[in-house]
Amino acid sequence: MNVMYFAWVRERIGIPQEEITSQAATVNDLVAELTAREERYAAAFADTSALRVALDQELSEFDAPLAGVREVAFFPPMTGG
């Protein structure tokens, strides 16, 4: 699946996106896998309450299943203006 990072999430991880193979069943499982990789991921995902996630370009929850998902995007909450 393609995992994309936006705003300060991208800055902490150091890349805008990556193609990964994962056995994660949910977004939370994916976050746990990524966090275990390296410190930069742990820093980016230290407080998931400060993040939003979209699965195949639809806003979702961290307990959502990943079966069949092709794209996961992590980003901070957006503000209007």
ROPATI-494229 format. One record per atom (N, C-alpha, C, O): residue number from 1; residue in one letter; atom name; x, y, z. Coordinates in steps of 0.1 Angstrom, whole numbers, plus 5000, padded with zeros to 4 digits. Each point is the difference from the previous one (the first is absolute). Example, Ala and Ser with C-alpha at 12.3 -4.5 7.8 and 13.67 -1.06 7.14 Angstrom:
// ROPATI-494229
<1 "A" "N" <5132 4943 5078>>,
<1 "A" "CA" <4991 5012 5000>>,
<1 "A" "C" <5009 5012 5000>>,
<1 "A" "O" <5010 5000 5007>>,
<2 "S" "N" <4986 5011 4986>>,
<2 "S" "CA" <5009 5011 5000>>,
<2 "S" "C" <4992 5011 5008>>,
<2 "S" "O" <5005 5011 5001>>,
***
This chain:
// ROPATI-494229
<1 "M" "N" <5008 4988 5000>>,
<1 "M" "CA" <4992 5012 5000>>,
<1 "M" "C" <5009 5012 5000>>,
<1 "M" "O" <5011 5000 5004>>,
<2 "N" "N" <4983 5011 4991>>,
<2 "N" "CA" <5007 5013 5000>>,
<2 "N" "C" <4997 5007 5013>>,
<2 "N" "O" <4988 5003 5002>>,
<3 "V" "N" <5022 5001 5005>>,
<3 "V" "CA" <4998 5008 5012>>,
<3 "V" "C" <5005 5014 4998>>,
<3 "V" "O" <5012 5002 4996>>,
<4 "M" "N" <4980 5008 5006>>,
<4 "M" "CA" <5003 5014 4998>>,
<4 "M" "C" <5000 5008 5013>>,
<4 "M" "O" <4992 4997 5009>>,
<5 "Y" "N" <5018 5012 4992>>,
<5 "Y" "CA" <5001 5008 5012>>,
<5 "Y" "C" <4999 5015 4996>>,
<5 "Y" "O" <5007 5004 4990>>,
<6 "F" "N" <4986 5004 5018>>,
<6 "F" "CA" <4998 5014 4996>>,
<6 "F" "C" <5004 5009 5012>>,
<6 "F" "O" <5000 4996 5012>>,
<7 "A" "N" <5004 5016 4985>>,
<7 "A" "CA" <5003 5011 5010>>,
<7 "A" "C" <5011 4995 5009>>,
<7 "A" "O" <5010 4995 4996>>,
<8 "W" "N" <4988 5007 5018>>,
<8 "W" "CA" <5011 4997 5009>>,
<8 "W" "C" <5002 4985 5001>>,
<8 "W" "O" <5011 4996 5005>>,
<9 "V" "N" <4980 4996 4991>>,
<9 "V" "CA" <5002 4985 5000>>,
<9 "V" "C" <5011 4997 4990>>,
<9 "V" "O" <5009 4993 5003>>,
<10 "R" "N" <4990 5013 4985>>,
<10 "R" "CA" <5010 4998 4990>>,
<10 "R" "C" <5013 5006 5005>>,
<10 "R" "O" <5011 4994 4997>>,
<11 "E" "N" <4989 5017 5009>>,
<11 "E" "CA" <5013 5006 5005>>,
<11 "E" "C" <5007 4991 5010>>,
<11 "E" "O" <5012 4999 5000>>,
<12 "R" "N" <4980 4995 5009>>,
<12 "R" "CA" <5006 4991 5010>>,
<12 "R" "C" <5005 4987 4994>>,
<12 "R" "O" <5011 4995 5004>>,
<13 "I" "N" <4982 5000 4987>>,
<13 "I" "CA" <5004 4987 4994>>,
<13 "I" "C" <5011 5002 4989>>,
<13 "I" "O" <5009 4992 4998>>,
<14 "G" "N" <4990 5019 4995>>,
<14 "G" "CA" <5010 5004 4990>>,
<14 "G" "C" <4998 4996 4986>>,
<14 "G" "O" <5008 5002 4991>>,
<15 "I" "N" <4980 4992 5006>>,
<15 "I" "CA" <4996 4996 4987>>,
<15 "I" "C" <4985 5003 4998>>,
<15 "I" "O" <4993 5000 5010>>,
<16 "P" "N" <5003 5003 4977>>,
<16 "P" "CA" <4986 5003 4998>>,
<16 "P" "C" <4991 4988 4999>>,
<16 "P" "O" <4988 5000 5003>>,
<17 "Q" "N" <5018 4989 4992>>,
<17 "Q" "CA" <4992 4988 4999>>,
<17 "Q" "C" <5009 4988 4998>>,
<17 "Q" "O" <5012 5001 4997>>,
<18 "E" "N" <4983 4987 5005>>,
<18 "E" "CA" <5007 4988 4998>>,
<18 "E" "C" <4991 4988 4997>>,
<18 "E" "O" <4988 5000 5004>>,
<19 "E" "N" <5017 4991 4988>>,
<19 "E" "CA" <4992 4988 4997>>,
<19 "E" "C" <5004 4989 5010>>,
<19 "E" "O" <5012 4997 5001>>,
<20 "I" "N" <4979 4998 5007>>,
<20 "I" "CA" <5003 4990 5010>>,
<20 "I" "C" <4992 4987 4999>>,
<20 "I" "O" <4989 5000 4994>>,
<21 "T" "N" <5016 4989 5011>>,
<21 "T" "CA" <4993 4988 5001>>,
<21 "T" "C" <4997 4998 5015>>,
<21 "T" "O" <5010 5001 5008>>,
<22 "S" "N" <4978 4997 4996>>,
<22 "S" "CA" <4996 4999 5014>>,
<22 "S" "C" <4991 4989 5002>>,
<22 "S" "O" <4991 4997 4992>>,
<23 "Q" "N" <5010 4997 5020>>,
<23 "Q" "CA" <4990 4990 5005>>,
<23 "Q" "C" <4990 5006 5009>>,
<23 "Q" "O" <4992 4993 5006>>,
<24 "A" "N" <5008 5021 4995>>,
<24 "A" "CA" <4991 5007 5010>>,
<24 "A" "C" <4985 4998 4996>>,
<24 "A" "O" <4997 5000 4988>>,
<25 "A" "N" <4995 4997 5022>>,
<25 "A" "CA" <4986 4998 4998>>,
<25 "A" "C" <4992 5014 5000>>,
<25 "A" "O" <4990 5001 4994>>,
<26 "T" "N" <5016 5008 5014>>,
<26 "T" "CA" <4993 5013 5002>>,
<26 "T" "C" <5011 5011 4999>>,
<26 "T" "O" <5012 4997 4999>>,
<27 "V" "N" <4983 5015 5000>>,
<27 "V" "CA" <5009 5012 5000>>,
<27 "V" "C" <5009 5000 5013>>,
<27 "V" "O" <5012 5002 4999>>,
<28 "N" "N" <4982 4995 5012>>,
<28 "N" "CA" <5007 5000 5013>>,
<28 "N" "C" <5012 4989 4999>>,
<28 "N" "O" <5011 5003 5004>>,
<29 "D" "N" <4986 4986 4990>>,
<29 "D" "CA" <5010 4990 4998>>,
<29 "D" "C" <5012 5005 4991>>,
<29 "D" "O" <5011 4998 5002>>,
<30 "L" "N" <4985 5009 4987>>,
<30 "L" "CA" <5010 5006 4991>>,
<30 "L" "C" <5008 5010 5007>>,
<30 "L" "O" <5012 5000 4999>>,
<31 "V" "N" <4982 5008 5009>>,
<31 "V" "CA" <5008 5010 5008>>,
<31 "V" "C" <5010 4993 5009>>,
<31 "V" "O" <5011 5005 5002>>,
<32 "A" "N" <4984 4984 5005>>,
<32 "A" "CA" <5009 4993 5008>>,
<32 "A" "C" <5012 4994 4993>>,
<32 "A" "O" <5011 5000 5004>>,
<33 "E" "N" <4986 4995 4984>>,
<33 "E" "CA" <5011 4995 4991>>,
<33 "E" "C" <5010 5011 4996>>,
<33 "E" "O" <5012 4998 5001>>,
<34 "L" "N" <4983 5013 4995>>,
<34 "L" "CA" <5008 5011 4996>>,
<34 "L" "C" <5008 5006 5012>>,
<34 "L" "O" <5012 5002 4999>>,
<35 "T" "N" <4982 4999 5012>>,
<35 "T" "CA" <5007 5005 5012>>,
<35 "T" "C" <5011 4991 5004>>,
<35 "T" "O" <5010 5005 5005>>,
<36 "A" "N" <4989 4982 4993>>,
<36 "A" "CA" <5010 4991 5004>>,
<36 "A" "C" <5012 5000 4991>>,
<36 "A" "O" <5011 4995 5003>>,
<37 "R" "N" <4987 5011 4985>>,
<37 "R" "CA" <5011 5001 4990>>,
<37 "R" "C" <5012 5008 5004>>,
<37 "R" "O" <5011 4995 5001>>,
<38 "E" "N" <4986 5018 5002>>,
<38 "E" "CA" <5011 5009 5003>>,
<38 "E" "C" <4995 5011 5009>>,
<38 "E" "O" <4987 5002 5001>>,
<39 "E" "N" <5022 5005 5005>>,
<39 "E" "CA" <4996 5011 5009>>,
<39 "E" "C" <4992 5011 4993>>,
<39 "E" "O" <4991 5007 5006>>,
<40 "R" "N" <5012 4996 4982>>,
<40 "R" "CA" <4993 5011 4993>>,
<40 "R" "C" <4986 4997 4998>>,
<40 "R" "O" <4991 5009 5001>>,
<41 "Y" "N" <5005 4978 4997>>,
<41 "Y" "CA" <4986 4997 5000>>,
<41 "Y" "C" <4993 5001 5014>>,
<41 "Y" "O" <4989 5004 5001>>,
<42 "A" "N" <5019 4991 5009>>,
<42 "A" "CA" <4995 5001 5014>>,
<42 "A" "C" <4997 5015 5003>>,
<42 "A" "O" <4990 5003 5007>>,
<43 "A" "N" <5019 5006 4989>>,
<43 "A" "CA" <4998 5014 5002>>,
<43 "A" "C" <4987 5005 4993>>,
<43 "A" "O" <4992 5008 5006>>,
<44 "A" "N" <5006 4988 4982>>,
<44 "A" "CA" <4989 5005 4992>>,
<44 "A" "C" <4986 4995 5006>>,
<44 "A" "O" <4990 5007 4999>>,
<45 "F" "N" <5011 4980 5006>>,
<45 "F" "CA" <4987 4994 5005>>,
<45 "F" "C" <4999 5000 5015>>,
<45 "F" "O" <4992 4992 5005>>,
<46 "A" "N" <5016 5016 5002>>,
<46 "A" "CA" <5000 5000 5014>>,
<46 "A" "C" <4986 5003 5006>>,
<46 "A" "O" <4996 4995 5011>>,
<47 "D" "N" <4996 5014 4982>>,
<47 "D" "CA" <4987 5004 5005>>,
<47 "D" "C" <4990 4999 4989>>,
<47 "D" "O" <4998 5010 4993>>,
<48 "T" "N" <4996 4978 5005>>,
<48 "T" "CA" <4991 4999 4988>>,
<48 "T" "C" <4987 5008 5002>>,
<48 "T" "O" <4993 5002 4990>>,
<49 "S" "N" <5005 5003 5022>>,
<49 "S" "CA" <4988 5009 5001>>,
<49 "S" "C" <5002 5013 4993>>,
<49 "S" "O" <4990 5007 4997>>,
<50 "A" "N" <5022 4996 5000>>,
<50 "A" "CA" <5003 5012 4992>>,
<50 "A" "C" <5001 4998 4985>>,
<50 "A" "O" <5005 5008 4993>>,
<51 "L" "N" <4991 4980 5003>>,
<51 "L" "CA" <5000 4996 4986>>,
<51 "L" "C" <4987 4996 4994>>,
<51 "L" "O" <4990 4996 5008>>,
<52 "R" "N" <5008 5005 4980>>,
<52 "R" "CA" <4989 4995 4992>>,
<52 "R" "C" <5005 4990 4990>>,
<52 "R" "O" <5012 5000 4996>>,
<53 "V" "N" <4979 4991 5000>>,
<53 "V" "CA" <5004 4990 4990>>,
<53 "V" "C" <4989 4999 4989>>,
<53 "V" "O" <4988 5001 5003>>,
<54 "A" "N" <5017 4997 4985>>,
<54 "A" "CA" <4991 4998 4989>>,
<54 "A" "C" <5004 4987 4993>>,
<54 "A" "O" <5011 4997 4998>>,
<55 "L" "N" <4978 4994 4999>>,
<55 "L" "CA" <5003 4988 4993>>,
<55 "L" "C" <4993 5001 4986>>,
<55 "L" "O" <4989 5003 4999>>,
<56 "D" "N" <5020 4995 4991>>,
<56 "D" "CA" <4995 5002 4986>>,
<56 "D" "C" <4993 5013 4999>>,
<56 "D" "O" <4989 5001 4993>>,
<57 "Q" "N" <5016 5010 5012>>,
<57 "Q" "CA" <4996 5014 4999>>,
<57 "Q" "C" <4986 5002 5007>>,
<57 "Q" "O" <4994 5010 4997>>,
<58 "E" "N" <5003 4982 5013>>,
<58 "E" "CA" <4988 5002 5008>>,
<58 "E" "C" <5004 5001 5015>>,
<58 "E" "O" <5007 4991 5005>>,
<59 "L" "N" <4989 5020 5002>>,
<59 "L" "CA" <5003 5001 5014>>,
<59 "L" "C" <4996 4988 5008>>,
<59 "L" "O" <4988 4995 4997>>,
<60 "S" "N" <5020 5000 5011>>,
<60 "S" "CA" <4997 4988 5007>>,
<60 "S" "C" <5004 5000 5015>>,
<60 "S" "O" <5005 5011 5005>>,
<61 "E" "N" <4994 4978 5002>>,
<61 "E" "CA" <5004 4999 5014>>,
<61 "E" "C" <5012 4991 5001>>,
<61 "E" "O" <5003 4992 4991>>,
<62 "F" "N" <5004 5009 5020>>,
<62 "F" "CA" <5012 4992 5002>>,
<62 "F" "C" <4997 4985 5003>>,
<62 "F" "O" <5009 4992 4999>>,
<63 "D" "N" <4978 5005 5004>>,
<63 "D" "CA" <4997 4986 5002>>,
<63 "D" "C" <4994 4994 4987>>,
<63 "D" "O" <4995 4989 5001>>,
<64 "A" "N" <5005 5018 4988>>,
<64 "A" "CA" <4994 4995 4988>>,
<64 "A" "C" <5009 4989 4994>>,
<64 "A" "O" <5012 5000 5001>>,
<65 "P" "N" <4981 4990 4993>>,
<65 "P" "CA" <5008 4989 4994>>,
<65 "P" "C" <5007 5005 4987>>,
<65 "P" "O" <4996 5009 4993>>,
<66 "L" "N" <5015 4984 5004>>,
<66 "L" "CA" <5008 5003 4988>>,
<66 "L" "C" <4998 4991 4989>>,
<66 "L" "O" <5007 5002 4989>>,
<67 "A" "N" <4985 4988 5012>>,
<67 "A" "CA" <4998 4990 4989>>,
<67 "A" "C" <4996 5007 4988>>,
<67 "A" "O" <4990 5007 5000>>,
<68 "G" "N" <5017 4991 4989>>,
<68 "G" "CA" <4997 5006 4987>>,
<68 "G" "C" <5004 5014 4998>>,
<68 "G" "O" <4998 5006 4989>>,
<69 "V" "N" <5007 5000 5021>>,
<69 "V" "CA" <5004 5015 4999>>,
<69 "V" "C" <5013 5001 4992>>,
<69 "V" "O" <5010 4992 5003>>,
<70 "R" "N" <4991 5017 4988>>,
<70 "R" "CA" <5011 5002 4992>>,
<70 "R" "C" <5009 5012 5004>>,
<70 "R" "O" <5012 5001 4998>>,
<71 "E" "N" <4981 5009 5009>>,
<71 "E" "CA" <5007 5012 5004>>,
<71 "E" "C" <4996 5005 5014>>,
<71 "E" "O" <4988 5000 5003>>,
<72 "V" "N" <5022 5003 5005>>,
<72 "V" "CA" <4998 5005 5014>>,
<72 "V" "C" <5007 5013 5000>>,
<72 "V" "O" <5011 5001 4997>>,
<73 "A" "N" <4982 5009 5008>>,
<73 "A" "CA" <5006 5014 5002>>,
<73 "A" "C" <4998 5004 5014>>,
<73 "A" "O" <4990 5000 5006>>,
<74 "F" "N" <5022 5005 5000>>,
<74 "F" "CA" <5000 5005 5013>>,
<74 "F" "C" <5002 5015 4999>>,
<74 "F" "O" <5009 5005 4993>>,
<75 "F" "N" <4984 5003 5015>>,
<75 "F" "CA" <5001 5015 5000>>,
<75 "F" "C" <4994 5006 5013>>,
<75 "F" "O" <4992 4994 5006>>,
<76 "P" "N" <5013 5018 4997>>,
<76 "P" "CA" <4994 5007 5012>>,
<76 "P" "C" <4986 5005 4996>>,
<76 "P" "O" <4997 5001 4989>>,
<77 "P" "N" <4995 5002 5021>>,
<77 "P" "CA" <4987 5005 4997>>,
<77 "P" "C" <5001 5013 4992>>,
<77 "P" "O" <5009 5008 5002>>,
<78 "M" "N" <4982 4994 4989>>,
<78 "M" "CA" <5000 5012 4992>>,
<78 "M" "C" <4991 5011 5006>>,
<78 "M" "O" <4990 4997 5007>>,
<79 "T" "N" <5014 5015 4991>>,
<79 "T" "CA" <4992 5011 5005>>,
<79 "T" "C" <4995 5008 4988>>,
<79 "T" "O" <5007 5001 4989>>,
<80 "G" "N" <4982 5005 5012>>,
<80 "G" "CA" <4994 5008 4989>>,
<80 "G" "C" <5005 5014 5001>>,
<80 "G" "O" <5006 5005 5010>>,
<81 "G" "N" <4991 5003 4980>>,
<81 "G" "CA" <5004 5014 5000>>,
<81 "G" "C" <4994 5007 4988>>,
<81 "G" "O" <5003 5012 4998>>,
***
